[in-house]
């Protein structure tokens, strides 16, 4: 979530180490809390264990506020928009909710709603979320369409680079799965790994790579080795173009 908050120009505060207890003081006026409903988040004048859920955290904060600590706006991030889940968010004291996948325009709107007087940091993404995502694109830009990530990056080039960098290691791993399945002559394995790779490639706008993976997925499911043998050798070249694009950012 941190790249998305930075794209808005907001500052993110979290635990000093993964899964360490979190403490913050409402008197420091943090502004607003954006918390996952079902995983660890922060505390309010009290140190909370790293396994505390967003619901438990909210209840602790609201209890502290009864002792005169003011009111901290809390926005839930939830994978479910079922009425029961939304109702639970409101019931425990959350002020608002956003559904996954989290999009920059909706995050901005929520932060503006609950932090109307907060200044926008220098370098924040453009108001309309269209900060010329194509400007300065490196050579071979056809390998990745940065516009596909504008809903997540708000057009911020630094955030784009961070998201694309995070794609590299998982991409290598899944490509390895396809290569292993190909070597073992497992059509089903090729299809399953290509399915995963297709989704990841589509997410970052690597359309040519995604199309190749879709073709491999279909051939794998059909057990069509003639097609797999023709397509699989192209994978390394397609992936290299995407990596070259990312490296040039």
C-alpha positions as a Markdown table, in Angstrom:
| # | Residue | x | y | z |
|---|---|---|---|---|
| 1 | Unk | 0.0 | 0.0 | 0.0 |
| 2 | Unk | 2.9 | 2.4 | 0.6 |
| 3 | Unk | 3.5 | 3.2 | -3.1 |
| 4 | Unk | -0.1 | 4.1 | -3.4 |
| 5 | Unk | 0.0 | 6.4 | -0.4 |
| 6 | Unk | 3.1 | 8.1 | -1.7 |
| 7 | Unk | 1.4 | 8.6 | -5.1 |
| 8 | Unk | -1.2 | 10.6 | -3.2 |
| 9 | Unk | 1.5 | 12.6 | -1.4 |
| 10 | Unk | 0.8 | 11.0 | 1.9 |
| 11 | Unk | 3.2 | 9.7 | 4.5 |
| 12 | Unk | 3.0 | 6.1 | 5.7 |
| 13 | Unk | 3.8 | 5.0 | 9.2 |
| 14 | Unk | 4.2 | 1.3 | 10.1 |
| 15 | Unk | 6.1 | -1.0 | 12.3 |
| 16 | Unk | 9.9 | -0.7 | 12.5 |
| 17 | Unk | 10.3 | -4.4 | 11.8 |
| 18 | Unk | 8.0 | -7.0 | 10.1 |
| 19 | Unk | 5.5 | -8.5 | 12.6 |
| 20 | Unk | 6.7 | -6.3 | 15.4 |
| 21 | Unk | 4.3 | -4.6 | 17.9 |
| 22 | Unk | 3.0 | -1.2 | 16.7 |
| 23 | Unk | 2.3 | 1.9 | 18.8 |
| 24 | Unk | 1.2 | 5.3 | 17.9 |
| 25 | Unk | -0.2 | 8.2 | 19.9 |
| 26 | Unk | -3.4 | 10.0 | 18.8 |
| 27 | Unk | -2.2 | 13.2 | 20.4 |
| 28 | Unk | 0.4 | 13.4 | 17.5 |
| 29 | Unk | -2.5 | 13.9 | 15.1 |
| 30 | Unk | -1.5 | 11.3 | 12.5 |
| 31 | Unk | -4.4 | 12.3 | 10.3 |
| 32 | Unk | -6.1 | 9.1 | 9.3 |
| 33 | Unk | -5.5 | 5.4 | 9.5 |
| 34 | Unk | -5.9 | 3.1 | 6.5 |
| 35 | Unk | -6.1 | -0.4 | 7.8 |
| 36 | Unk | -6.7 | -3.9 | 6.4 |
| 37 | Unk | -9.8 | -5.3 | 8.1 |
| 38 | Unk | -8.3 | -8.7 | 8.7 |
| 39 | Unk | -4.6 | -8.2 | 9.3 |
| 40 | Unk | -2.2 | -6.4 | 11.6 |
| 41 | Unk | -2.3 | -2.6 | 11.9 |
| 42 | Unk | -1.3 | 0.0 | 14.5 |
| 43 | Unk | -2.3 | 0.9 | 18.1 |
| 44 | Unk | -3.6 | 4.0 | 19.8 |
| 45 | Unk | -1.8 | 5.0 | 23.0 |
| 46 | Unk | -1.4 | 1.3 | 23.5 |
| 47 | Unk | 1.1 | -1.2 | 22.0 |
| 48 | Unk | -0.8 | -3.8 | 19.9 |
| 49 | Unk | 0.5 | -7.2 | 19.0 |
| 50 | Unk | 1.4 | -7.7 | 15.3 |
| 51 | Unk | -1.4 | -10.3 | 15.0 |
| 52 | Unk | -4.1 | -7.8 | 15.9 |
| 53 | Unk | -6.7 | -7.4 | 13.2 |
| 54 | Unk | -8.0 | -4.2 | 11.9 |
| 55 | Unk | -11.2 | -4.8 | 13.8 |
| 56 | Unk | -9.4 | -5.3 | 17.1 |
| 57 | Unk | -7.2 | -2.2 | 16.4 |
| 58 | Unk | -10.3 | -0.1 | 15.7 |
| 59 | Unk | -11.9 | -1.2 | 19.0 |
| 60 | Unk | -8.8 | -0.4 | 20.9 |
| 61 | Unk | -8.6 | 3.1 | 19.3 |
| 62 | Unk | -12.3 | 3.8 | 20.0 |
| 63 | Unk | -11.9 | 2.7 | 23.6 |
| 64 | Unk | -8.9 | 5.1 | 24.0 |
| 65 | Unk | -10.9 | 7.9 | 22.5 |
| 66 | Unk | -13.6 | 7.5 | 25.2 |
| 67 | Unk | -10.9 | 8.8 | 27.5 |
| 68 | Unk | -10.6 | 12.1 | 25.7 |
| 69 | Unk | -8.2 | 11.2 | 22.8 |
| 70 | Unk | -10.3 | 12.8 | 20.1 |
| 71 | Unk | -11.4 | 10.9 | 16.9 |
| 72 | Unk | -9.1 | 9.3 | 14.4 |
| 73 | Unk | -10.7 | 8.6 | 11.0 |
| 74 | Unk | -10.3 | 4.9 | 10.1 |
| 75 | Unk | -10.8 | 3.6 | 6.6 |
| 76 | Unk | -10.9 | -0.2 | 6.2 |
| 77 | Unk | -9.3 | -2.0 | 3.2 |
| 78 | Unk | -11.3 | -5.2 | 2.6 |
| 79 | Unk | -11.4 | -7.9 | 0.0 |
| 80 | Unk | -15.2 | -8.3 | 0.6 |
| 81 | Unk | -17.9 | -5.7 | -0.1 |
| 82 | Unk | -20.7 | -8.0 | 1.2 |
| 83 | Unk | -23.2 | -6.2 | 3.4 |
| 84 | Unk | -22.2 | -8.3 | 6.4 |
| 85 | Unk | -18.5 | -7.4 | 6.1 |
| 86 | Unk | -19.2 | -3.7 | 5.5 |
| 87 | Unk | -21.7 | -3.7 | 8.4 |
| 88 | Unk | -19.0 | -5.2 | 10.7 |
| 89 | Unk | -16.5 | -2.5 | 9.7 |
| 90 | Unk | -19.0 | 0.2 | 10.7 |
| 91 | Unk | -20.1 | -1.7 | 13.8 |
| 92 | Unk | -16.6 | -1.9 | 15.3 |
| 93 | Unk | -16.2 | 1.9 | 14.7 |
| 94 | Unk | -14.5 | 2.3 | 11.3 |
| 95 | Unk | -15.6 | 5.4 | 9.4 |
| 96 | Unk | -15.4 | 4.1 | 5.9 |
| 97 | Unk | -14.2 | 1.3 | 3.7 |
| 98 | Unk | -12.5 | 0.6 | 0.4 |
| 99 | Unk | -12.6 | -2.6 | -1.6 |
| 100 | Unk | -9.6 | -4.4 | -3.1 |
| 101 | Unk | -8.0 | -4.1 | -5.5 |
| 102 | Unk | -7.3 | -0.6 | -4.1 |
| 103 | Unk | -7.3 | 2.1 | -6.8 |
| 104 | Unk | -5.5 | 5.5 | -6.5 |
| 105 | Unk | -8.6 | 7.7 | -7.4 |
| 106 | Unk | -10.7 | 6.0 | -4.7 |
| 107 | Unk | -7.9 | 6.2 | -2.1 |
| 108 | Unk | -7.4 | 9.9 | -2.9 |
| 109 | Unk | -11.1 | 10.5 | -2.5 |
| 110 | Unk | -11.2 | 8.8 | 0.9 |
| 111 | Unk | -8.1 | 10.6 | 2.2 |
| 112 | Unk | -9.6 | 14.0 | 1.0 |
| 113 | Unk | -12.9 | 13.1 | 2.6 |
| 114 | Unk | -11.4 | 12.3 | 6.0 |
| 115 | Unk | -8.3 | 14.6 | 5.9 |
| 116 | Unk | -9.7 | 17.7 | 4.2 |
| 117 | Unk | -7.2 | 20.0 | 5.7 |
| 118 | Unk | -4.1 | 17.9 | 5.0 |
| 119 | Unk | -1.5 | 19.4 | 2.7 |
| 120 | Unk | -0.5 | 17.5 | -0.4 |
| 121 | Unk | 3.2 | 16.7 | -0.4 |
| 122 | Unk | 5.5 | 18.0 | -3.2 |
| 123 | Unk | 5.8 | 15.5 | -6.0 |
| 124 | Unk | 2.4 | 14.0 | -5.5 |
| 125 | Unk | 0.7 | 12.6 | -8.5 |
| 126 | Unk | -1.5 | 14.9 | -10.7 |
| 127 | Unk | -5.1 | 15.4 | -9.5 |
| 128 | Unk | -6.6 | 13.5 | -12.4 |
| 129 | Unk | -4.2 | 10.6 | -12.0 |
| 130 | Unk | -3.0 | 11.0 | -15.5 |
| 131 | Unk | 0.6 | 12.4 | -15.0 |
| 132 | Unk | 1.6 | 11.6 | -18.6 |
| 133 | Unk | 2.4 | 7.9 | -17.9 |
| 134 | Unk | 4.0 | 7.7 | -21.4 |
| 135 | Unk | 6.4 | 10.6 | -21.0 |
| 136 | Unk | 10.0 | 9.6 | -21.1 |
| 137 | Unk | 9.2 | 5.9 | -21.7 |
| 138 | Unk | 12.3 | 3.9 | -22.5 |
| 139 | Unk | 13.1 | 2.4 | -25.8 |
| 140 | Unk | 11.2 | -0.8 | -26.4 |
| 141 | Unk | 8.2 | 0.6 | -24.6 |
| 142 | Unk | 5.9 | -1.7 | -26.5 |
| 143 | Unk | 7.0 | -4.5 | -24.0 |
| 144 | Unk | 5.0 | -2.7 | -21.3 |
| 145 | Unk | 2.0 | -0.4 | -21.5 |
| 146 | Unk | 2.4 | 1.9 | -18.4 |
| 147 | Unk | -1.2 | 3.2 | -18.9 |
| 148 | Unk | -2.4 | -0.2 | -17.6 |
| 149 | Unk | -1.0 | 0.7 | -14.2 |
| 150 | Unk | -2.3 | 4.3 | -14.0 |
| 151 | Unk | -5.2 | 3.2 | -11.7 |
| 152 | Unk | -2.6 | 1.9 | -9.3 |
| 153 | Unk | 0.1 | 4.5 | -9.7 |
| 154 | Unk | -1.8 | 7.6 | -10.3 |
| 155 | Unk | 0.7 | 8.2 | -13.2 |
| 156 | Unk | 3.6 | 8.6 | -10.7 |
| 157 | Unk | 6.7 | 7.3 | -12.5 |
| 158 | Unk | 8.5 | 6.4 | -9.2 |
| 159 | Unk | 5.6 | 4.3 | -8.1 |
| 160 | Unk | 5.4 | 2.6 | -11.5 |
| 161 | Unk | 9.1 | 1.7 | -11.2 |
| 162 | Unk | 8.6 | 0.2 | -7.8 |
| 163 | Unk | 5.6 | -1.9 | -8.9 |
| 164 | Unk | 7.5 | -3.2 | -12.0 |
| 165 | Unk | 10.6 | -4.0 | -9.9 |
| 166 | Unk | 8.3 | -6.2 | -7.7 |
| 167 | Unk | 7.3 | -8.1 | -10.8 |
| 168 | Unk | 10.8 | -9.3 | -11.7 |
| 169 | Unk | 11.5 | -12.0 | -9.1 |
| 170 | Unk | 8.0 | -13.7 | -9.3 |
| 171 | Unk | 8.2 | -13.6 | -13.1 |
| 172 | Unk | 11.6 | -15.4 | -13.0 |
| 173 | Unk | 10.1 | -18.0 | -10.7 |
| 174 | Unk | 7.0 | -18.7 | -12.8 |
| 175 | Unk | 9.1 | -18.7 | -16.0 |
| 176 | Unk | 11.2 | -21.4 | -14.3 |
| 177 | Unk | 8.0 | -23.4 | -13.6 |
| 178 | Unk | 7.1 | -23.3 | -17.3 |
| 179 | Unk | 10.6 | -24.3 | -18.3 |
| 180 | Unk | 10.6 | -27.2 | -15.8 |
| 181 | Unk | 7.2 | -28.4 | -17.0 |
| 182 | Unk | 8.3 | -28.1 | -20.6 |
| 183 | Unk | 11.4 | -30.1 | -19.9 |
| 184 | Unk | 9.4 | -32.8 | -18.1 |
| 185 | Unk | 6.9 | -32.8 | -21.0 |
| 186 | Unk | 4.1 | -32.0 | -18.7 |
| 187 | Unk | 1.5 | -30.1 | -20.8 |
| 188 | Unk | -0.8 | -29.6 | -17.8 |
| 189 | Unk | 2.2 | -28.1 | -15.9 |
| 190 | Unk | 2.9 | -25.7 | -18.7 |
| 191 | Unk | -0.7 | -24.7 | -18.8 |
| 192 | Unk | -1.0 | -24.1 | -15.1 |
| 193 | Unk | 2.1 | -22.0 | -14.8 |
| 194 | Unk | 1.3 | -20.1 | -18.0 |
| 195 | Unk | -2.1 | -19.2 | -16.4 |
| 196 | Unk | -0.4 | -17.6 | -13.4 |
| 197 | Unk | 2.1 | -15.8 | -15.6 |
| 198 | Unk | -0.7 | -14.5 | -17.9 |
| 199 | Unk | -2.4 | -12.8 | -15.0 |
| 200 | Unk | 0.8 | -11.2 | -13.7 |
| 201 | Unk | 1.7 | -10.0 | -17.1 |
| 202 | Unk | -1.7 | -8.5 | -17.8 |
| 203 | Unk | -1.6 | -6.6 | -14.5 |
| 204 | Unk | 1.5 | -4.7 | -15.4 |
| 205 | Unk | 0.5 | -4.1 | -19.0 |
| 206 | Unk | 3.0 | -6.6 | -20.6 |
| 207 | Unk | 0.5 | -7.4 | -23.2 |
| 208 | Unk | 2.7 | -9.3 | -25.7 |
| 209 | Unk | 4.0 | -11.5 | -22.9 |
| 210 | Unk | 0.4 | -12.0 | -21.6 |
| 211 | Unk | -0.8 | -13.1 | -25.1 |
| 212 | Unk | 2.0 | -15.6 | -25.3 |
| 213 | Unk | 1.1 | -17.0 | -21.9 |
| 214 | Unk | -2.5 | -17.2 | -22.9 |
| 215 | Unk | -1.6 | -19.3 | -26.0 |
| 216 | Unk | 0.7 | -21.5 | -23.8 |
| 217 | Unk | -2.1 | -22.0 | -21.3 |
| 218 | Unk | -4.6 | -23.0 | -24.0 |
| 219 | Unk | -2.1 | -25.4 | -25.6 |
| 220 | Unk | -1.2 | -26.9 | -22.3 |
| 221 | Unk | -4.8 | -27.5 | -21.3 |
| 222 | Unk | -5.4 | -29.1 | -24.7 |
| 223 | Unk | -2.2 | -31.2 | -24.5 |
| 224 | Unk | -1.2 | -29.7 | -27.9 |
| 225 | Unk | 2.6 | -30.3 | -27.9 |
| 226 | Unk | 3.0 | -29.1 | -31.5 |
| 227 | Unk | 1.8 | -25.7 | -30.3 |
| 228 | Unk | 3.7 | -25.8 | -27.0 |
| 229 | Unk | 6.9 | -26.6 | -28.8 |
| 230 | Unk | 6.4 | -23.6 | -31.1 |
| 231 | Unk | 5.5 | -21.2 | -28.4 |
| 232 | Unk | 7.7 | -22.1 | -25.4 |
| 233 | Unk | 11.1 | -21.0 | -27.0 |
| 234 | Unk | 9.6 | -17.5 | -27.4 |
| 235 | Unk | 9.1 | -17.0 | -23.6 |
| 236 | Unk | 12.7 | -16.0 | -22.8 |
| 237 | Unk | 12.8 | -13.3 | -25.5 |
| 238 | Unk | 9.4 | -11.8 | -24.4 |
| 239 | Unk | 10.4 | -11.8 | -20.8 |
| 240 | Unk | 13.8 | -10.2 | -21.6 |
| 241 | Unk | 12.0 | -7.3 | -23.4 |
| 242 | Unk | 9.9 | -6.7 | -20.3 |
| 243 | Unk | 13.0 | -6.8 | -18.0 |
| 244 | Unk | 14.9 | -4.4 | -20.4 |
| 245 | Unk | 12.0 | -2.0 | -20.2 |
| 246 | Unk | 12.0 | -2.1 | -16.4 |
| 247 | Unk | 15.7 | -1.6 | -16.2 |
| 248 | Unk | 15.6 | 1.4 | -18.5 |
| 249 | Unk | 13.1 | 3.3 | -16.3 |
